[in-house]
Amino acid sequence: MVSPAAPPRVVIVGGGFGGLRLAQALADDPVAVTLVDRRNHHTFQPLLYQVATAMLEPAAIARSLRAILRRQANVEVRLGDVTGVDWEAKRVLVAEGDAIGFDTLVLAAGAVTSDYGIAGVAEHAFPLKSAEEALRLRHHVLARFERALAGPALIDEGELTFVVVGGGPTGVEMAGALVELIDNVVRKDFPGLDVDRAHVVLVEATDHLIDPFSPKSRHNAAETLAARGVEVRLGTKVEAVTASAVHLAGGEEMPTRTLVWTAGVRANPLADALGLAQAEGRRIVVEDDLSVPGHPDCFVIGDLAASRNEEGALDPQMAPLAQQGARHVAEQLRRRRQRLATERFHYQNKGVMATIGRNAAVAELPNGMRFKGRLAWVMWLALHLQRLVGYRNRFDVLSSWAWNYLTTDRTARLMIGPDDRHPGSQ
């Protein structure tokens, strides 16, 4: 009796928006899927700033990959840090355990924070790309008020000056959320502290905020932030960062103990270890169908892929790009099994949104329609709630949002993290 042939092995590196969506898209396909990630959970990154500003707990925006995929019989989850690929043997090299063989490899490892080589950023700034980083930042921010209460003289040294670098959607959302945290929560929690001396500064190197948006929406975002107490510094470049200050172009020194870095991203360092051609931001060069030149059995999706539109411009590094790329690759694998030629990937821009704070947001649709204020804010809430993975996460986030809206309180302000009671500790 002839034993049935083993199903083709599809290895997906990365459990973010793209990798998870691809694994789910292959649920009914005759393939054996292995999803590899260095973390055991999927994180909804667009809401990390709300974890950092005490609105949500990490469990509300993260869920175990095994729990998400447990009912999918053709998928296994492997916890591990991918260090490279043996292209000849078609094996993924993992720091923990044996290498993983593949017939098709899909790289979906995402992006990491880019410091642009600016001195001190890596050592002293707070990135915001993971739940661990969000918790660390939350602990640090709350600790600043504890220290200022114990030693008011520290305020003059920047203890309550919070600098956010990067005027993209994440930077705008973070600055707006920090101001709300200070005005609505810290002011009540610290009646003996002169909270009016707390200061939020948003620094952007270009002459505008939220680059993907129209000039009108950019102006609205800047005006709204300024009206809420954020100092918006446009056309201002950071030259260096120390533990106690941000050094700006022109020689200005801004004392601060808190620098949140949202200024840019680069492809995951895994891209550097694979020996593949790279484009801007160290993204991996791909063919029109998202396969790798010279390695037709390898695809790249999401932030890691240097996919381009018809005009040759790089596609934006956003969650929809990863999810659309996942659906595209799933379809190309089906076409290959049918011995059909693969098709070009086309990213579809379905609009952009950014929230500035309570009852304030901007939203733009591809047809040119623009929204601002409360309506845009409700649209932003609905979209992000719908995109969360799992009903439990949606319920937790919705209930937290409702409580915050009705009471202006934030219940997730436990200081859980490293000991931050000593000078220089982060």
C-alpha positions as CSV (number, residue, x, y, z in Angstrom):
1,M,0.0,0.0,0.0
2,V,1.4,3.4,-1.0
3,S,1.3,6.0,1.8
4,P,-0.2,9.3,0.9
5,A,2.3,12.1,0.1
6,A,3.0,14.6,2.8
7,P,1.4,18.0,2.3
8,P,3.6,20.8,1.2
9,R,5.3,22.6,4.2
10,V,4.6,26.3,4.5
11,V,6.7,28.1,7.1
12,I,5.6,31.6,8.1
13,V,8.1,33.7,10.0
14,G,6.3,36.3,12.2
15,G,2.9,36.3,13.9
16,G,1.9,39.9,13.3
17,F,-0.8,41.1,11.1
18,G,0.5,39.5,7.9
19,G,1.8,36.2,9.3
20,L,-1.3,35.5,11.3
21,R,-3.7,36.4,8.5
22,L,-1.8,34.2,6.1
23,A,-2.0,31.2,8.5
24,Q,-5.7,31.7,8.8
25,A,-6.2,32.1,5.1
26,L,-4.6,28.7,4.5
27,A,-7.0,26.9,6.9
28,D,-8.7,24.9,4.2
29,D,-5.7,24.4,2.0
30,P,-3.8,21.0,1.7
31,V,-0.7,22.3,3.3
32,A,1.1,21.9,6.6
33,V,1.7,25.4,8.1
34,T,4.3,26.2,10.8
35,L,4.1,29.7,12.3
36,V,7.3,30.8,14.0
37,D,7.5,33.8,16.2
38,R,9.8,34.9,19.0
39,R,6.8,35.8,21.1
40,N,3.9,33.5,21.9
41,H,1.3,36.2,21.2
42,H,-0.1,38.4,18.5
43,T,-0.2,42.1,19.5
44,F,-2.5,44.8,18.0
45,Q,0.2,47.4,17.7
46,P,-2.0,50.4,16.8
47,L,-3.3,50.4,20.4
48,L,0.1,50.1,22.2
49,Y,0.1,53.8,22.9
50,Q,-3.1,53.2,25.0
51,V,-1.2,50.6,27.1
52,A,1.6,53.1,27.6
53,T,-0.8,55.8,28.8
54,A,-2.7,53.6,31.2
55,M,-6.0,53.2,29.2
56,L,-5.6,49.5,28.4
57,E,-3.8,46.5,29.8
58,P,-1.6,44.4,27.5
59,A,-4.0,41.5,27.6
60,A,-6.7,43.6,26.0
61,I,-4.7,44.0,22.8
62,A,-2.7,40.8,22.7
63,R,-3.7,37.1,22.4
64,S,-1.9,33.8,22.4
65,L,-1.1,32.6,18.9
66,R,-1.9,29.1,20.0
67,A,-5.3,30.1,21.3
68,I,-6.1,31.9,18.0
69,L,-5.1,29.0,15.9
70,R,-5.9,26.0,18.1
71,R,-8.9,24.9,16.0
72,Q,-6.9,25.0,12.7
73,A,-5.8,21.5,12.2
74,N,-3.1,22.2,9.6
75,V,-1.2,24.8,11.7
76,E,1.4,24.4,14.4
77,V,3.0,27.3,16.3
78,R,6.7,27.2,17.1
79,L,8.2,29.6,19.6
80,G,11.7,30.7,18.5
81,D,14.0,33.4,17.3
82,V,14.8,32.9,13.6
83,T,18.5,33.6,12.9
84,G,18.8,32.7,9.2
85,V,17.8,30.5,6.3
86,D,19.7,27.6,4.7
87,W,18.6,28.2,1.2
88,E,20.1,25.1,-0.3
89,A,18.6,22.7,2.3
90,K,15.4,24.8,2.5
91,R,15.5,25.1,6.2
92,V,14.8,27.9,8.6
93,L,17.4,28.3,11.3
94,V,16.1,28.9,14.8
95,A,18.1,29.8,17.9
96,E,16.1,27.4,20.0
97,G,15.8,23.8,18.8
98,D,16.1,22.1,15.4
99,A,15.9,23.9,12.0
100,I,12.5,23.8,10.3
101,G,12.2,22.5,6.8
102,F,10.0,24.2,4.2
103,D,8.7,23.9,0.7
104,T,7.5,27.5,0.8
105,L,8.8,30.2,3.1
106,V,6.9,33.4,3.9
107,L,8.8,36.1,5.7
108,A,6.5,38.4,7.7
109,A,8.8,39.5,10.5
110,G,7.7,43.1,10.4
111,A,9.7,46.2,11.3
112,V,11.5,47.6,14.3
113,T,12.2,51.2,15.5
114,S,14.8,53.1,13.5
115,D,17.0,55.6,15.4
116,Y,18.6,56.9,12.1
117,G,22.0,56.6,13.8
118,I,21.3,59.5,16.1
119,A,23.5,59.3,19.2
120,G,21.8,58.2,22.4
121,V,18.5,57.2,20.9
122,A,19.0,53.5,21.3
123,E,20.2,53.9,24.9
124,H,17.8,56.5,26.3
125,A,14.6,56.7,24.1
126,F,11.5,54.7,24.6
127,P,10.3,52.8,21.4
128,L,6.8,51.6,21.1
129,K,6.6,48.4,19.1
130,S,5.8,45.7,21.6
131,A,3.7,45.2,24.8
132,E,6.9,45.0,26.8
133,E,8.0,48.4,25.6
134,A,4.5,49.9,26.2
135,L,4.5,48.6,29.8
136,R,8.0,49.9,30.4
137,L,7.0,53.3,29.2
138,R,3.8,53.3,31.3
139,H,5.8,52.5,34.4
140,H,8.4,55.2,33.6
141,V,5.8,57.9,32.9
142,L,3.9,57.2,36.2
143,A,7.2,57.1,38.1
144,R,8.1,60.6,36.9
145,F,5.1,62.0,38.9
146,E,6.0,60.0,41.9
147,R,9.6,61.4,41.8
148,A,8.4,64.9,41.2
149,L,6.1,64.7,44.2
150,A,8.9,63.6,46.4
151,G,11.3,66.2,45.0
152,P,9.6,69.2,43.3
153,A,13.0,70.7,42.4
154,L,13.4,67.9,39.9
155,I,10.7,69.5,37.7
156,D,13.2,72.2,36.7
157,E,15.5,69.4,35.5
158,G,12.9,68.0,33.1
159,E,11.2,65.4,35.3
160,L,7.8,66.3,34.0
161,T,8.7,67.2,30.5
162,F,7.6,64.4,28.0
163,V,9.1,64.6,24.5
164,V,7.6,62.6,21.7
165,V,9.7,62.5,18.5
166,G,8.0,61.8,15.3
167,G,4.8,63.5,14.0
168,G,3.3,60.5,12.3
169,P,0.0,59.0,13.5
170,T,1.6,57.1,16.4
171,G,3.4,60.3,17.6
172,V,0.2,62.4,17.3
173,E,-1.8,59.7,19.2
174,M,0.8,59.4,21.9
175,A,1.1,63.1,22.5
176,G,-2.6,63.5,22.7
177,A,-3.0,60.6,25.1
178,L,-0.2,61.8,27.4
179,V,-2.0,65.2,27.7
180,E,-5.3,63.5,28.6
181,L,-3.5,61.2,31.1
182,I,-2.0,64.3,32.8
183,D,-5.2,66.4,32.8
184,N,-7.8,63.8,33.6
185,V,-6.0,61.3,35.8
186,V,-2.7,62.6,37.2
187,R,-4.2,65.9,38.3
188,K,-6.7,63.9,40.5
189,D,-4.1,61.4,41.8
190,F,-1.5,64.0,42.8
191,P,-3.4,66.9,44.5
192,G,-0.1,67.9,46.2
193,L,1.8,68.2,42.9
194,D,1.8,71.3,40.6
195,V,0.7,69.3,37.6
196,D,0.4,72.5,35.5
197,R,4.2,72.3,35.2
198,A,4.0,69.0,33.3
199,H,4.8,69.6,29.7
200,V,4.3,67.5,26.5
201,V,6.3,68.4,23.4
202,L,5.9,66.8,20.0
203,V,9.0,67.2,17.8
204,E,8.8,66.6,14.0
205,A,11.6,67.1,11.6
206,T,9.4,68.1,8.6
207,D,7.1,71.1,8.4
208,H,3.9,69.1,9.0
209,L,2.4,66.3,11.0
210,I,0.8,63.0,9.8
211,D,2.4,62.8,6.4
212,P,-0.1,60.4,4.7
213,F,-2.9,63.0,5.2
214,S,-4.0,66.1,3.2
215,P,-2.7,69.5,4.3
216,K,-6.1,70.4,5.8
217,S,-6.1,67.3,8.1
218,R,-2.5,67.9,9.0
219,H,-3.4,71.5,10.0
220,N,-6.4,70.3,12.0
221,A,-4.2,67.8,13.9
222,A,-1.6,70.4,14.8
223,E,-4.3,72.9,15.9
224,T,-6.1,70.4,18.0
225,L,-2.9,69.2,19.8
226,A,-1.9,72.8,20.5
227,A,-5.4,73.6,21.8
228,R,-5.1,70.7,24.2
229,G,-1.7,71.8,25.6
230,V,0.9,70.0,23.4
231,E,3.8,72.1,22.3
232,V,4.2,71.2,18.6
233,R,7.7,71.8,17.2
234,L,7.7,71.4,13.4
235,G,10.9,71.6,11.3
236,T,12.9,70.6,14.3
237,K,15.6,67.9,14.2
238,V,17.0,65.9,17.0
239,E,20.8,65.7,17.0
240,A,21.5,63.7,20.1
241,V,19.9,62.3,23.2
242,T,21.2,61.8,26.7
243,A,19.7,60.5,29.9
244,S,18.8,64.0,30.9
245,A,18.2,66.0,27.8
246,V,17.3,66.1,24.1
247,H,19.7,68.1,22.0
248,L,18.0,69.8,19.0
249,A,19.5,71.2,15.8
250,G,20.7,74.7,16.4
251,G,22.1,74.0,19.8
252,E,19.0,74.0,21.8
253,E,19.0,71.6,24.8
254,M,15.6,70.4,26.2
255,P,15.9,68.9,29.7
256,T,13.8,65.7,29.9
257,R,13.7,62.3,31.5
258,T,11.2,60.9,28.9
259,L,11.7,60.7,25.2
260,V,9.2,58.6,23.2
261,W,10.7,57.7,19.8
262,T,8.1,57.2,17.1
263,A,10.1,58.9,14.3
264,G,10.5,55.9,12.0
265,V,10.9,52.2,11.4
266,R,13.2,49.9,9.5
267,A,12.8,46.3,8.4
268,N,13.4,43.6,11.1
269,P,17.1,42.9,11.5
270,L,16.4,39.4,10.2
271,A,16.5,41.0,6.7
272,D,20.2,41.7,7.2
273,A,21.0,38.1,7.9
274,L,19.4,36.5,4.9
275,G,21.8,37.6,2.1
276,L,19.0,39.0,0.1
277,A,18.9,42.3,-1.8
278,Q,17.5,45.2,0.2
279,A,15.9,48.6,-0.7
280,E,15.2,51.7,1.4
281,G,14.6,51.0,5.1
282,R,16.4,47.7,4.6
283,R,13.2,46.2,3.2
284,I,13.7,43.0,1.1
285,V,13.5,43.4,-2.6
286,V,10.6,41.4,-4.1
287,E,9.1,40.6,-7.5
288,D,5.7,41.9,-8.5
289,D,4.1,38.8,-7.0
290,L,5.9,39.3,-3.6
291,S,8.3,36.4,-4.2
292,V,12.1,36.9,-3.8
293,P,14.3,37.2,-6.9
294,G,16.2,34.0,-7.3
295,H,14.1,32.3,-4.6
296,P,10.7,31.7,-6.1
297,D,9.7,29.5,-3.1
298,C,10.1,32.5,-0.7
299,F,7.6,35.3,-0.4
300,V,7.9,38.5,1.7
301,I,4.9,40.4,3.0
302,G,4.2,43.5,5.2
303,D,6.7,45.9,6.5
304,L,9.6,43.6,5.5
305,A,8.7,43.7,1.8
306,A,9.9,46.4,-0.6
307,S,6.7,46.1,-2.6
308,R,6.0,49.0,-5.0
309,N,3.0,50.5,-6.7
310,E,2.7,51.0,-10.5
311,E,4.6,54.3,-10.2
312,G,7.5,52.6,-8.5
313,A,7.0,54.1,-5.0
314,L,7.3,51.8,-2.0
315,D,4.0,50.8,-0.4
316,P,3.3,52.2,3.0
317,Q,4.3,50.2,6.1
318,M,0.9,49.8,7.6
319,A,-1.2,46.8,8.9
320,P,-3.5,46.8,5.8
321,L,-0.4,46.2,3.6
322,A,0.5,43.1,5.6
323,Q,-3.0,41.7,5.6
324,Q,-3.5,42.3,1.9
325,G,-0.1,40.7,1.2
326,A,-1.2,37.7,3.2
327,R,-4.3,37.2,1.2
328,H,-2.3,37.6,-2.0
329,V,0.3,35.1,-1.1
330,A,-2.4,32.5,-0.1
331,E,-3.9,32.9,-3.5
332,Q,-0.6,32.6,-5.3
333,L,0.2,29.3,-3.5
334,R,-3.2,28.0,-4.8
335,R,-2.4,29.2,-8.3
336,R,0.9,27.4,-8.2
337,R,-0.7,24.1,-7.1
338,Q,-2.9,24.5,-10.2
339,R,0.2,25.2,-12.3
340,L,-1.0,28.7,-13.1
341,A,1.2,31.8,-13.3
342,T,1.4,34.0,-10.3
343,E,-0.2,37.5,-10.4
344,R,1.0,41.0,-9.5
345,F,0.3,42.3,-6.0
346,H,-1.7,45.5,-5.9
347,Y,-2.0,47.4,-2.6
348,Q,-5.4,49.0,-2.2
349,N,-5.4,52.1,-0.1
350,K,-8.7,52.1,1.9
351,G,-8.0,55.3,3.8
352,V,-6.1,56.6,6.7
353,M,-7.1,57.6,10.3
354,A,-5.5,59.1,13.3
355,T,-7.0,59.9,16.7
356,I,-5.8,63.0,18.5
357,G,-7.7,62.3,21.7
358,R,-11.1,62.3,23.2
359,N,-13.7,63.3,20.5
360,A,-11.0,64.3,18.1
361,A,-9.6,62.5,15.1
362,V,-9.0,62.9,11.4
363,A,-10.0,60.4,8.7
364,E,-9.6,60.4,4.9
365,L,-11.1,58.0,2.4
366,P,-9.6,57.2,-1.1
367,N,-12.6,58.9,-2.7
368,G,-11.5,62.2,-1.3
369,M,-13.9,62.4,1.6
370,R,-12.4,63.9,4.8
371,F,-13.7,63.8,8.3
372,K,-12.6,65.4,11.6
373,G,-13.7,65.8,15.2
374,R,-16.1,63.5,16.9
375,L,-17.4,61.7,13.8
376,A,-13.8,60.8,12.7
377,W,-13.1,59.7,16.3
378,V,-16.1,57.4,16.3
379,M,-15.0,56.0,12.9
380,W,-11.6,55.4,14.3
381,L,-13.0,53.6,17.4
382,A,-15.2,51.4,15.3
383,L,-12.5,50.4,12.8
384,H,-9.9,49.5,15.5
385,L,-12.5,47.6,17.5
386,Q,-13.4,45.6,14.5
387,R,-9.8,44.8,13.6
388,L,-9.0,43.4,17.0
389,V,-8.5,39.6,17.1
390,G,-11.1,37.8,19.2
391,Y,-14.4,38.7,20.9
392,R,-12.8,38.8,24.3
393,N,-10.2,41.4,23.3
394,R,-13.0,43.5,21.7
395,F,-15.1,43.3,24.8
396,D,-12.2,44.2,27.1
397,V,-11.2,47.2,24.9
398,L,-14.8,48.4,24.4
399,S,-15.5,48.2,28.2
400,S,-12.3,50.1,29.0
401,W,-13.1,52.8,26.4
402,A,-16.6,53.1,27.7
403,W,-15.4,53.5,31.3
404,N,-12.8,56.0,30.3
405,Y,-15.3,58.1,28.3
406,L,-17.9,58.1,31.1
407,T,-15.5,58.8,34.0
408,T,-12.3,60.2,32.3
409,D,-10.6,57.6,34.6
410,R,-7.9,55.2,33.5
411,T,-7.8,52.0,35.5
412,A,-4.6,50.5,34.0
413,R,-2.2,52.6,35.9
414,L,-0.4,50.0,37.9
415,M,3.4,50.5,38.0
416,I,4.5,47.1,36.8
417,G,8.1,47.0,35.5
418,P,11.7,47.7,36.5
419,D,12.5,49.6,39.7
420,D,12.3,53.3,38.7
421,R,12.9,54.9,42.0
422,H,16.5,55.7,41.4
423,P,18.0,58.4,39.2
424,G,18.9,57.2,35.7
425,S,16.8,54.0,36.0
426,Q,14.6,53.3,33.1
